[in-house]
Every structure is written in structure tokens, then in C-alpha cells.
Amino acid sequence: MGLKLELSKRRMIFALFSFLLVYMICELLFIGEFTTPDQENVYDYSNDWYESNSTVCDLPFRMHPYDTTIKDLIRRKPNKIVCIKSDDGAYDSLYNLYQGQSLSYMNDDDPIVRIFRIRDREKSLKCLYQPFDRDGNDDEIKFLEKRPIIGHKLDLEKIGAEFVNIECYLSGALVYSNIHSWPSRVPSHADATSSNNKDHSMINNYPTPDVNKQSVMFLVIESMSLLNFNRFMVKTAEALSKLSNNFILRGLNKMADNSYPNMMPLLSGYRPYYGEWPFEFEVGKGPYDDVQFIWDDFKRQNYTTGYIEDDPKFALFNYLAKGFKKPPTDWYTRPYWLRMDYEQGIESLTFCYKQKPKIIYWLKQIKQFLNKVTKTKQPFFLWSFYIQVTHDDFNNAQLIDQYIADFIDSYRHILENTVFIIMGDHGNRIGPLSRTEYGQIETRMPLFNIHVPPQLLHEHQHLAYYLKMNEKRLTTWLDVRKMLKDIVSGNYEAIVSSSKRDAYSVWREEVPLDRTCKDALIPMEFCLCLKRHNFPVDSQLAQIVSTALVTRLNQALFEFNNLCYELSLKDVHSVKIVRLPGESNPSDRVEVTLSVNPSNGLFQAQLYLKNATNLNNSGIDDWILEGDVSRLDSYGNQSSCINDRVLRKYCYCRKIIHSR
């Protein structure tokens, strides 16, 4: 009996060994084959991440924010930004007086700049104010004359100023300076009006608003993915949960690489680089005054409008571009941030100003706008975009969580009756996370959370029905724009239609379950539906495709070859054959990730075979670059010698220009 068991045990071990040996041989043979990349188990992206709710697009709804594949990239950081003291010596305390207030300070609900009374210095301390504003364009500011502050108070509305510089002197020596802002041009009473054209001076006779008009606020956080929000913005999520009606679009797919081409479809209805514009202008440079943005639609409905960004160098319409000749909205805070940036110089790279986190000033401007406009009972549209802290490091989201949560909690009484959208423009694009398979998916899935006022849901209950239905459908920024247009028109009726379209109103109709990236105008290189099959980086195919990509980059840089070095292939990091669900034998589309000399830049792009060229016999000229090229590393001043939004990602300057 014992002998039979021993023989049986040996047979089982032999059978298992034989099976594993055959399996390994088959796998090795498979890796060398071009013709069978359709087997699911060879794709690097974990099938556990995906839900198969559609025959044409599996979406990654099962990804955990703390997935083991990225655990080594996660760094614990404080939940607040810590600011160091300045070098002002004996006068350093003037920026941190009673309860953290500076010598000059403002409340959030009135236009008064107040000067702290310091007993032993009250008579000898002399403070001056100097109004400033934009000077004809988005990149210059002008200062008026300096005048003394009388009686420790300065009313910005009375002096007709939105931005003011404060200087205080002790025995003739400058001991303190600061800047303040207030939306003085925002209508302050019901019979004042917002301009319906591009000139935003004060205009009287504002009509009484329609009570059914819904106010809208966007709070956009740079590079905030849905996964990173769930990972680090715990307190903000808790604050949002206290609002009555929150909905998330989990299947929202970014439409481009970075901020500008992602936000333009939402704000204008057009994709920047696809020849869709109805008129001629420099799409990547501006100025953008002739573009009809979504806030212009709201202005025509007598909404009060605001636009608040924190980082003037990297602002949405100003990075390598001309911005606006005239303020685009009633409250446009760019001069304030320009002044701060200029004053700080190289220190503008820090997250603090005058010993306080800059996010406090950004949130203060939001609060000022909300406090003023809600007193008038006027509907409003506010676009607020926070850029600096989260741009380069996804871990930095921890630094701003408490600030955003506190704002939502403090202004819940206003946000509860507002269509309040908190979102990202895309996920993290730069750094180690973006080089992982996990990060490649995360960057394509921006946060989108919308709160719908209870009164609106009470009157149109189907809005919640469709938002829940479409939570896990493939959606885009064009769909979000449809919702905004509904608010502008006041049309919330359900839509029953079977026609396929580029965009759907996600709270009035069903987004088709069989929607594809092509249907939604999502470029293939950013499509969440794609699956990828790893290919050996030392193969002939890898070298051919990689060389083809570097060749295309150099062709794009040709007109700047006097400024930019020619690039050469350094390393091939990955090559993947790409397919969509339902494609049984794809062999014409490849995604390559590589680094180049001399910049050491890390690039990722998709190329496809033209005509019917066979993959095995393809050459460099047979591969066509499709869509955008993503830069996965930070390139700082490497390309500061050119001012093109797209080509700056590729260029390595022959002479580096070091900007402040």
C-alpha cells in the first residue's frame, strides 16, 4: 500500500513538472510570435483592474489606490503646508501677529484692508497703499501713486481698486509689505450688471435674475486623478459627503496629454489641435478674447463670472501663450498673482508667500467672490484652478487636503445650493508613477465629482437617475460641457434618443454602453479601453519603432534645429502591441516608451503601420506617429529657448535660458 502511494506521488510530481515545462516552452514560443497578441493573459495590465461591462470597452474600475505595484512610490507627507520664517529679522513678527494675522489683513466678506494697531509703534508706523491692475494685457501690471492710509482702514471699493500693495515704514525704513485683493468690479447689488461683452467695467441696471438659474462653481486641482483623490484627499471626500447629492463620473477619460488641450473642449467645445475652430487664430498662443468660452454663455444670461488661478507662469491660457487682452470675467485675479510672482523671484517656486501657504490666498479670493455675489442673489459662474502644489508630485495632494476640506465645510451653505464641481484636468503625468503600468492608467482618469442642488433634483428627479446610470460609462469633457449648456439654457428635460453623437448630456440621457473612444473623440493614445501586450525591447521591431519615433521628433523640431539639439535614441524602455476589445489579431499599432540623448528625456507615443505593411517586414518609414507624444519626466528649463506648447516637450536647447 505504501509503495503504491509513493509511486502515485511520484507520478503526480512528474506530471506537474511536465505540465510546467510544456507551459514555459509555449510561453517562450508565444513571446516570439507577432501574430497572436490577442490572448488576455499576456497583457501587462492586470485583468483584475478591469470590469467587463461592455463588448467594446473594458474600464479599470477595480484599481486600488494603494495597489502593491506602486506602494514604494507613495510618501507620507503632512496635511498642511509648513512655511518658514522670512529674513526680516526684528520685523519678522509683523507677518504673524494676533491669531496669525499680518500687520495688514482683510476679512473674507468686506472690502476693508485693516492695519493692526501696535501700541508701542502706532504713532511711528506709517503705512502707504498703492493700487495696481493689469496694463492692457495679461502679462503687465501698472501701479498708481502711493498714498497714506488714514485711520488704519482702507476701503478698496471706495477707492475703486481690486488690487493694492501695502507698505509700512518705521523711522523711514521699510519694515513691511503685502498685497491684497477684493472683487470691487463684481456687481454688489441687484441692479448692477455684468458685462455681456469683453469690456468688464461697472455697468448699472442689472435685471432681476431668474430664480431657476443655477449657480456653478468649478474647483479644479492640477493633475488630480480619481485614484489620487481617493488615496490622499480623505478629509475633502468627507466634507463632500456632507453635501446632499454627490455624483462621480468614474469612466471620464482625458482627451489629451496636459491641461490646455484637456480643458479647451470643456470650456470652448473645440479640441485645439484638430482643425475644428470656426475662425483663424493661433490656437496654442492666443490671445483668446475672440473665443466664446462657457463663461461667456453664462454672462449672456446675466450671471456674475469669476476666474481664479494661482500660478501665473503655468496658467491655462498663459503658459507659452498671450492670455487675454481684456479680463475674460468680472473677477479676474491674474494681476495679484503676477505681482506676487514678480516680488518673490526665484522664491516663487515655493508654496508660501509672506510666511503663509499660497493656497490660503487662492481660497480667500474664492471666498471673497462667493460672499459678495451671494449677497446680491445673483447667479454666478466661477472657474477656480489650483495649480502649483500638485503639478509635479502626486504625493503633494496630502498637503492641500485639509485646506480644501475646511473650505467646503465652511461654505457648505453656499455650495449646497450650487452646482459644485471638484475635478482634475488629468492625472499625474510626471515622475516615477507615470512610468508604471498603473500610473499610465491613472493619468487618463481625472477626478470628476459633481454636487447637484436638492431643489434642482426635486424638480427633475431623472437627473440623479442618469448620473448614476452613467457613473461607469465612458465619458469625456465634451459630455461635461453638455451639462453646462443645459444650465445656460435652463433645459433639464430628459432626452430619449438612440442616435450616436460625439457628446451626451450625462444627467439627461443614457451614454451608450457600447460607446468607443473613437465615438467619444478620445485619441487612441489616451484611450482607457486599450489593452497592451509586452514585446521584447531588444527585438528588431522595438529598434525599428523606437528609431521611427525619434525620427518623427526630430522632424517636428526641424525648423528649430538652430536652437535645439538633434535627438538620438538612448534606451528603449518598453514596446507594446496595442489593441481594443474585440480585435482578435492586431498587428498594426505599437506603443513605445524610450529615452533620448542628450536630454535624457523620457517619451511615450503610439505609432501605426501605414497601408497594409506586414509587421515582420516593416521599416522605419512604414511607421506613422499618431496623435500626441507624452513627456514622462520633468524637463525644467531644458527647452526654454522656444515658446511652442507642443515642441517644448521635445526640444533640448543648445543654450539653456534660466528663467526665474
Helices and strands as residue ranges (DSSP letters): H 2-31, G 40-42, G 47-49, G 68-73, G 89-95, G 98-100, E 104-106, E 112-115, G 119-121, E 125-134, E 141-143, E 147-148, E 153-155, E 163-170, E 173-181, E 192-193, E 203-204, E 216-221, H 226-232, H 234-241, E 246-248, H 259-268, H 294-300, E 304-309, G 312-314, E 331-332, H 334-344, G 345-349, E 352-353, E 356-357, H 358-375, E 380-386, G 394-396, H 397-410, H 412-415, E 419-424, G 432-435, H 437-442, E 448-451, H 454-459, H 462-469, H 477-489, G 524-526, E 531-535, H 540-556, G 558-560, E 568-579, E 589-597, E 602-609, G 615-617, G 620-622, E 623-631, G 647-649
